[in-house]
Amino acid sequence: MEASLSPTAKRFALIATILGSSIAFIDMTVVNVALPAIQRDLGGGLAAQQWVVDAYLLTLGSLILVGGSLGDIFGEVRLFTIGVTLFGLTSALCAAAPDSTSLIVFRGIQGIAGALLTPASLAVITTTFSWDERGAAIGSWTAWGGISTVIGPLLGGWLIGVTNWRVIFLLNIPIAIATVVLVRTHLRGRARARKAVRVDFAGAGLCAIGLGALVFGFIEQPRLGWSNPAVPGTIVAGAALLVVFILFEARTAMPMLPLHLFASRNFSITNIETFAVYGGLSAWGFFLTLFLQQIAGYSPFKAGLSLIPLTIAIFLLSRYVGRLSIRFGPRIFMAAGPLLVAVSILALARLPEHLNYWVDLLPPLVGFAIALSLLVAPLTTTVLNDAGPGDAGIASGINNAVARVAGLIAIAAVGVAAAGGTDHLSTHGFHRAMVVVAALLAAGGILGAVGIVNPPREAAAA
């Protein structure tokens, strides 16, 4: 693709990937803003709220590797188009859900669509832009993705206030239509396919069942208690199935998780850091949004508006940080970013119930936003550069899977600390959750400092 695409076509490819991936990013944050309204309308406690988020992350995280493989087999443009179309259709189902059980099921199906489009979007960028262009392109993708994750809740929060929570899913439909039209108009005929490659559905099944069992145990623990055999039983069974999954992947001929990629030190360390960092970030967004609405008394719109510093910092900094990480190497960014984020999150561990936004919440949010901007683009660029264009789809799939699985497990596991044996969030529970989240981010930063190796200067200049 790279040699045959004009600058205009590259620009449209980048716009399409930004638009398409933005609906998946929006859904990972805007749903948090809608959870109290969904609870009032459909019922359920903290466990139901966790499942509305985790059903999406479960199928997304367990199947995104299959999505990356399918992109490499049938062509990243084709899979991207299919994923975006399916995401629009499942968003309509979520908007029409009559009860919480139906919504959870539809969210799971929506995660399947996200598993197709998310790795394909990055794979399109990698196969479209040359190595020296890729850092800026990924930085732009990251910046606009970050904007969508914050503007989505802001717009969604306002719409929830004037209509109802169902509109947040309807927002995805026009974006999906615009993306498909853009791809069909400007990238038609660009799909490439590889033949005689088998998709690892057995591995996907082991991964999905293992993660589902593990998350079930953590989410249901506050309600059932540790004495109920279903809780430790599902946690142990889930962990065992994930071990079986890794062993199976090491022995199958065409695995969805190609373990040879982990022979690269930076690839391995970056994915471990991704697990710690994105687990912490997912739990942070989930519990902070619940705290602001259910305890501090914020409206959905005010809760979304309070996070606007994230939009400004990520938009202004991500593209430049992507370029700087190519020039100076990713190590300093992947160490300093998570450590500074952890410091900012610790300040939230003392957030009062009757908070003053300008004094209590804004300062740590500003520090959080700047620090996060230092991390995201270098982390993504490191994963893709270490894999190379031939494995772009599966490499981005692995990294996205790690990030989503981290969020899936962290929301469930941190929820045990936050709930404190109940089925609702309290101020003290929120403070405990923030301490755990800060520890996860700090661990990620330390790992980046001691584990990441900058590429040779001549390679960075190539």
PyMOL commands that set and color helices and strands:
alter all, ss='L'
color gray80, all
select helices_A, chain A and resi 7-42+46-74+76-95+100-128+131-162+167-170+172-186+201-224+230-251+259-263+265-295+300-305+308-328+331-348+357-387+389-419+427-451+457-460
alter helices_A, ss='H'
color red, helices_A
deselect
rebuild
show_as cartoon
